[in-house]
């Protein structure tokens, strides 16, 4: 079975996960900015709470969300 090509458009689940994580970061990190490992941990926890039916989809969404948040917060180089 051939997998369909990945689309350029970001899935809605990534945007929703980013929104959840942004709120968690604002609540949890009032005294210091989060590190990349902190962002990844929060994304993982939030995605498990969303209960994706497919493990591969969950991992793909997590990776996209961590990358988007890391770029937005300038935790990685462009």
C-alpha distances in whole Angstrom, upper triangle without the diagonal:
4,6,9,13,15,18,22,23,24,22,25,25,26,29,30,29,31,34,34,35,37,39,39,40,43,44,44,45,48,50,47,44,41,40,36,36,37,35,32,33,34,31,29,32,31,27,28,30,28,26,22,20,17,18,16,17,20,21,19,22,25,24,24,27,29,29,30,33,34,34,36,39,39,38,36,36,35
4,6,9,12,15,18,20,21,20,24,23,24,27,28,28,30,32,33,33,35,38,38,38,41,43,42,43,46,48,46,42,39,38,34,34,36,33,30,32,33,29,28,31,30,27,27,30,27,26,22,20,17,18,15,16,20,20,18,20,23,22,22,25,27,26,28,31,32,32,34,36,36,35,33,34,32
4,6,9,12,15,17,17,17,20,20,20,23,25,24,26,29,29,29,32,34,34,35,38,39,39,39,43,45,42,39,36,34,31,31,32,30,27,29,29,26,25,28,27,23,24,27,24,23,19,18,14,15,12,13,16,16,14,17,20,19,19,22,24,23,24,27,28,28,30,33,33,32,30,31,29
4,6,9,12,14,15,15,18,18,19,21,23,23,25,27,28,29,31,33,33,34,37,38,38,39,42,44,42,38,36,34,31,31,33,30,27,29,30,26,25,28,27,23,25,27,24,23,19,18,16,17,14,13,17,17,14,16,20,19,18,21,23,22,23,26,27,27,29,32,32,32,30,30,28
4,6,9,12,13,14,17,18,18,20,22,23,23,26,28,28,29,32,33,33,35,37,37,38,41,42,40,36,34,33,29,30,31,28,26,29,29,25,25,28,27,23,25,27,25,24,20,20,17,18,15,14,17,17,14,16,19,17,16,19,22,20,21,24,25,24,26,29,29,29,27,27,24
4,7,9,10,10,14,15,14,17,19,19,20,23,24,24,26,28,29,29,32,34,34,34,37,39,36,33,30,29,26,27,28,25,23,25,25,22,22,25,23,20,23,25,22,22,18,19,16,17,13,12,15,14,11,12,16,14,13,16,18,17,17,20,21,21,22,25,26,26,24,24,21
4,5,7,9,12,14,13,15,18,18,19,21,23,23,24,27,28,29,31,33,33,34,36,38,36,32,30,29,26,27,28,25,23,26,26,22,23,26,24,21,24,25,22,23,19,20,18,19,16,14,16,16,13,13,16,15,13,16,18,17,16,20,21,20,21,25,25,25,24,24,21
4,6,9,12,14,13,14,17,18,18,20,22,22,23,26,27,27,29,32,32,32,34,36,34,30,28,28,24,26,27,24,23,26,25,21,23,26,24,21,24,26,23,24,21,22,20,21,18,16,18,17,14,14,17,15,12,15,17,15,14,18,19,17,19,22,22,23,21,21,18
4,6,9,12,11,11,14,15,15,17,20,20,21,23,25,25,27,29,30,30,32,35,33,29,27,27,24,26,26,23,22,25,24,20,22,24,22,20,23,24,21,22,19,21,20,20,18,15,17,17,14,13,16,15,12,13,16,15,13,17,19,17,18,21,22,23,22,22,19
4,7,8,7,8,11,12,12,14,16,17,17,20,21,22,23,26,26,27,29,32,29,26,24,24,21,23,23,19,18,21,20,16,18,20,18,16,19,20,17,19,16,18,17,18,16,13,14,14,11,9,12,12,8,10,13,12,10,14,16,15,15,19,20,21,20,20,18
4,5,6,7,9,10,11,13,15,16,17,19,21,22,23,25,26,27,29,32,30,27,25,25,22,23,23,19,19,21,19,15,17,19,16,14,17,18,14,16,13,15,14,16,14,10,12,13,10,8,11,12,9,10,14,14,12,15,18,18,18,20,22,23,22,23,21
4,5,5,6,9,10,11,13,14,15,17,19,20,21,23,24,25,28,31,29,26,24,25,23,24,23,19,19,21,18,15,17,18,15,13,16,16,13,15,13,15,16,17,16,12,13,15,13,10,12,14,11,11,15,15,13,15,18,18,18,20,23,23,23,25,23
4,5,5,6,8,10,11,12,14,16,16,18,20,21,22,24,26,29,28,25,22,23,21,21,20,17,16,17,15,12,13,14,11,9,12,13,9,11,10,13,13,14,14,10,9,12,10,7,10,12,10,9,13,14,13,14,17,18,18,20,22,22,22,24,23
4,5,5,6,9,10,10,12,14,15,16,18,20,21,21,24,27,25,22,19,20,17,18,18,14,14,15,14,10,12,14,11,10,13,14,11,13,12,15,15,15,14,10,10,11,9,6,8,9,7,6,9,11,9,11,14,14,14,16,18,18,19,21,19
4,5,5,6,9,10,10,13,14,15,17,19,20,21,23,26,24,21,19,20,18,20,19,15,15,17,15,12,14,16,12,12,15,15,13,16,15,18,18,18,17,14,13,15,13,9,11,12,10,8,11,12,9,10,14,14,13,15,18,19,19,21,20
4,5,5,6,9,10,11,13,14,16,17,18,20,22,25,24,21,19,21,19,20,18,15,15,16,14,11,13,14,10,10,13,12,10,13,13,16,17,17,18,14,13,15,14,10,11,14,12,9,13,14,12,12,16,17,15,17,20,21,22,24,23
4,5,5,6,9,10,11,12,14,15,16,18,20,23,22,19,17,18,16,16,15,12,12,13,10,7,10,10,7,7,10,10,8,12,12,15,16,15,16,13,11,12,12,8,8,11,10,7,10,12,11,10,14,15,14,16,18,18,19,22,21
4,5,5,6,9,10,10,12,14,15,16,18,21,19,16,14,16,14,15,14,10,11,13,10,8,11,12,9,10,14,13,12,15,15,19,19,18,18,15,13,14,13,10,9,11,9,6,8,10,8,7,11,12,11,12,15,15,17,19,19
4,5,5,6,9,10,11,13,14,15,17,20,20,17,16,18,17,18,16,12,14,15,12,10,14,14,10,12,15,14,13,16,17,20,21,21,21,18,16,17,17,13,13,15,13,10,12,14,11,10,14,15,13,14,17,18,20,22,21
4,6,5,6,9,10,11,12,14,16,19,19,17,15,17,16,17,14,12,13,13,9,9,11,11,7,9,12,11,10,14,15,19,20,19,20,18,15,16,17,13,12,15,14,11,12,15,13,11,15,17,15,15,19,19,21,24,24
4,5,5,6,8,10,10,11,14,17,16,14,11,13,13,13,11,8,10,10,6,6,10,9,7,9,12,12,12,15,16,20,21,19,20,18,15,15,16,13,11,13,13,9,10,13,11,9,12,14,13,12,16,15,17,21,21
4,5,5,6,9,10,10,12,15,14,12,11,13,13,15,12,9,12,13,9,10,13,13,11,13,16,15,15,19,20,23,24,23,23,21,18,19,19,15,14,15,14,11,11,13,11,8,11,13,11,11,14,14,17,20,20
4,5,5,6,9,10,11,15,15,13,13,16,16,17,14,12,14,14,10,11,14,13,11,14,16,15,15,19,20,24,25,24,25,23,20,21,21,18,16,18,17,14,14,17,15,12,15,17,14,14,18,18,21,23,24
4,5,5,6,8,10,14,14,12,11,14,14,14,11,10,12,11,8,9,12,11,9,13,14,13,14,18,19,23,24,23,24,22,19,19,20,17,15,17,17,14,14,17,16,12,15,17,15,14,18,17,20,23,24
4,5,5,6,8,11,10,9,7,11,12,12,9,8,11,11,8,10,13,12,11,15,17,16,17,20,22,26,26,24,25,23,20,20,21,18,16,17,17,13,13,15,14,11,12,15,13,11,15,14,17,20,22
4,6,6,6,10,10,9,10,13,15,16,12,11,15,15,12,14,17,16,14,18,20,18,20,23,24,28,29,28,28,26,23,24,24,21,19,20,20,16,16,18,16,13,15,17,14,12,16,16,19,22,23
4,6,7,10,11,11,11,15,17,17,13,13,16,15,12,14,17,15,14,18,19,17,19,22,24,28,29,28,29,27,24,24,25,22,20,22,22,18,18,21,19,16,18,20,18,16,19,19,22,26,27
4,6,9,9,10,9,12,14,14,10,11,14,12,10,13,15,14,14,17,18,17,19,22,24,28,29,27,28,27,23,23,25,22,19,21,22,18,17,20,19,16,17,20,18,15,19,17,21,24,26
4,6,6,6,6,10,13,13,10,11,14,13,11,14,17,16,16,19,21,20,22,25,27,30,31,29,29,28,25,24,25,23,20,21,22,18,16,19,18,15,15,18,16,13,16,15,19,22,24
4,6,8,9,13,16,17,13,14,18,17,15,18,20,19,19,22,24,23,25,28,30,33,34,32,33,31,28,28,29,26,23,25,25,21,20,22,21,17,18,20,18,15,18,17,21,24,26
4,7,9,13,16,17,14,15,19,18,17,20,22,21,21,25,26,26,28,31,32,36,36,34,35,33,30,30,31,28,25,26,26,23,21,23,23,19,19,21,19,16,18,17,21,24,26
4,6,9,13,14,11,13,16,16,15,18,20,20,21,23,25,25,27,30,31,35,35,32,33,32,28,27,28,26,23,23,24,21,19,20,20,16,16,18,16,13,15,14,17,20,23
4,7,10,12,9,10,14,14,14,16,18,19,19,21,23,24,25,28,29,32,32,30,30,29,26,25,25,23,20,20,20,18,15,17,16,13,12,14,13,9,11,10,14,17,19
4,7,8,6,7,10,11,10,12,15,15,16,18,20,21,22,25,25,29,29,26,26,25,22,21,22,20,17,17,18,15,12,14,14,11,10,13,12,9,11,9,13,16,18
4,5,5,6,9,10,11,12,14,16,17,18,20,22,23,25,26,29,28,25,25,25,22,20,21,20,16,16,17,15,11,13,14,11,9,12,13,9,10,7,10,14,17
4,5,5,6,9,10,11,12,14,15,16,19,20,21,23,23,26,25,22,22,21,19,17,17,16,13,12,14,12,8,9,11,9,7,10,11,9,10,6,8,12,14
4,5,5,6,9,10,11,12,14,15,17,19,20,22,22,25,24,21,21,21,18,16,17,17,13,13,15,13,10,12,14,12,10,14,15,13,13,10,12,15,18
4,5,5,6,9,10,11,12,14,16,17,19,21,21,25,24,22,22,22,18,17,18,17,13,14,16,13,10,13,14,11,11,14,15,12,14,11,14,17,19
4,5,5,6,9,10,11,12,14,16,17,19,19,23,22,20,20,19,16,15,16,14,10,11,12,9,7,10,11,8,8,11,12,10,12,10,12,16,17
4,6,5,6,9,10,11,12,14,15,17,17,20,19,17,17,16,13,12,13,12,8,9,11,9,6,9,11,9,9,13,14,13,14,11,13,16,18
4,5,5,6,9,10,11,13,15,16,17,20,20,17,18,17,14,13,15,14,10,11,14,12,9,13,14,12,12,16,17,15,17,14,16,20,21
4,5,5,6,9,10,11,13,15,16,19,20,17,18,17,14,14,15,13,10,12,14,11,9,13,14,11,12,16,16,14,17,15,17,21,22
4,5,5,6,9,10,11,13,13,17,17,15,15,14,11,10,12,9,6,9,10,7,7,10,11,10,11,14,14,14,17,15,16,20,20
4,6,5,6,9,10,11,12,15,15,12,13,13,9,9,11,10,7,9,12,10,9,13,14,13,14,17,18,18,20,17,18,22,23
4,6,5,6,9,10,12,15,16,14,16,15,11,12,14,13,10,13,15,12,12,16,17,15,17,20,20,19,22,20,21,25,26
4,5,5,7,9,11,14,15,14,16,14,11,12,14,11,9,13,14,11,12,15,15,14,16,19,18,18,21,20,21,25,25
4,5,5,7,7,11,12,11,12,10,7,9,11,8,7,11,12,10,11,14,15,14,16,19,19,20,22,20,21,25,25
4,5,5,7,10,11,10,13,12,8,10,13,11,10,13,15,13,14,18,18,18,20,22,22,23,25,23,24,27,28
4,5,8,12,14,13,16,14,11,13,15,13,12,16,17,15,16,19,20,19,21,24,23,23,26,25,26,29,30
4,6,9,11,12,14,12,9,12,14,11,11,15,15,14,16,19,18,18,21,23,22,23,26,25,26,29,29
4,6,9,9,12,11,8,12,14,12,12,16,17,16,18,20,21,21,23,25,25,26,29,27,28,31,31
4,6,7,9,7,6,9,11,10,11,14,15,14,17,19,19,20,22,24,25,26,28,27,27,30,29
4,7,9,8,8,11,13,12,14,17,17,18,20,22,23,23,26,28,28,29,31,30,30,32,32
4,6,5,6,9,10,11,12,14,16,17,18,20,21,23,24,26,27,29,30,29,28,30,30
4,5,5,6,9,10,11,12,14,15,16,18,20,21,22,24,26,27,28,26,26,28,28
4,5,5,6,9,10,11,12,14,15,17,18,20,21,23,24,26,27,25,24,26,26
4,5,5,6,9,10,11,12,14,15,16,18,20,21,22,24,25,24,24,26,25
4,5,5,6,9,10,11,12,14,15,16,18,20,21,22,24,22,22,25,24
4,5,5,6,9,10,11,12,14,15,16,18,20,21,22,20,20,22,22
4,5,5,6,9,10,11,12,14,15,17,18,20,21,20,19,21,20
4,5,5,6,9,10,11,12,14,15,16,18,20,19,18,20,20
4,5,5,6,9,10,11,12,14,15,16,18,16,16,19,19
4,5,5,6,9,10,10,12,14,15,16,14,14,16,16
4,6,5,6,9,10,11,12,14,15,14,14,15,14
4,5,5,6,8,10,10,12,14,13,13,16,15
4,6,5,6,9,10,10,12,10,11,13,14
4,6,5,6,9,10,10,9,8,11,10
4,6,5,6,9,10,10,10,12,11
4,5,5,6,8,8,10,12,12
4,5,5,6,5,6,9,10
4,5,5,6,6,7,7
4,5,8,9,10,10
4,6,8,10,11
4,5,7,8
4,7,9
4,7
4
